[in-house]
Amino acid sequence: MKNTIKEIIDAWDPYDLLDFAPDDEYSSEINDIYEFLKMNKNISEADLKKYIVERFDFEDIAENKQDIDNLIIELIKTQ
């Protein structure tokens, strides 16, 4: 499950860092999301979206990456 979460978050690359940053750039966020999903097996899309928005600084995320509905659906599928 954690590897899938990493793939999803890395594909999103909210801050456009992975072209030059280390492969583990989002490891803290990935670990947090993993633990959150593990503890909340039946989480709603709205609650997961709220968590993601709180976890990442959306003021620094490009506007074209702020629509995270598909991201949320993919993360829920990892459960």
N, C-alpha and C positions, 0 to 999 in steps of 0.2 A: 504494500500500500504506500509506503513512504517513497519508493522509487517512482511510482506513478504520480504522486503529488509533486515530486521534484520535476518530472517531465512536464507537467502541466504549468507549474510556476515558471520554469525556465523558458518554456515556449511563449508564455505571456511576457516575460522579461519587462516588468512594469517600469523600470527606470532606464531601460536600454543600456545595461551594463555588461552583458555577457560577451559582447564582441571583444572586450579588453580586460574584463575582470576575471578572477579565478572561477573555476567551475562550481565552487561552493558558495558563491556570492549570496545566495538567498537561503543558506542552510538554517539560519536561525528562524526565519519565517516558515520554512518548510517543516521544521521540527515542531514549531508551535501549532501549525495547522494539523499536522499528523496527530499530535496529542489531543487537540480539540476535537477532531473527528472521532478519535478512539473513545473519548469520554462522552460523546454525544451521538450515539448510534443512529438515532431517528431525528436528526436535526432537519429543520426546514430550510428551504433555499433562502428565505428571507433572513433567518438567523445566521446562516453561514455567510451570507453577503455582508451583513452588519459586522461580523467578526473580521472578515477580510478588509473591509473599509477601515475599521479601527486599527488593524495590524499594519497596514501600509499607509504611507503619507500621500494621499491622493492629490495634494497640491503640487507634488513633484512628478506626478505621472502624466504623461502626454494625454491629451484629450481623447485621442483615438484609441487609447487603451483603458479608458475609464468605464466603458460598458463591459461589465464582468459577468453578465448573466450566463453566457456559455461556459465561462470558467467555473462558475458555481455549480452548474449542472455536471460538468466533468469531475469536479472534486467530490460531489455527492456520490457519483457512480463508483468511486474508489472504495466506499465502505463495504 
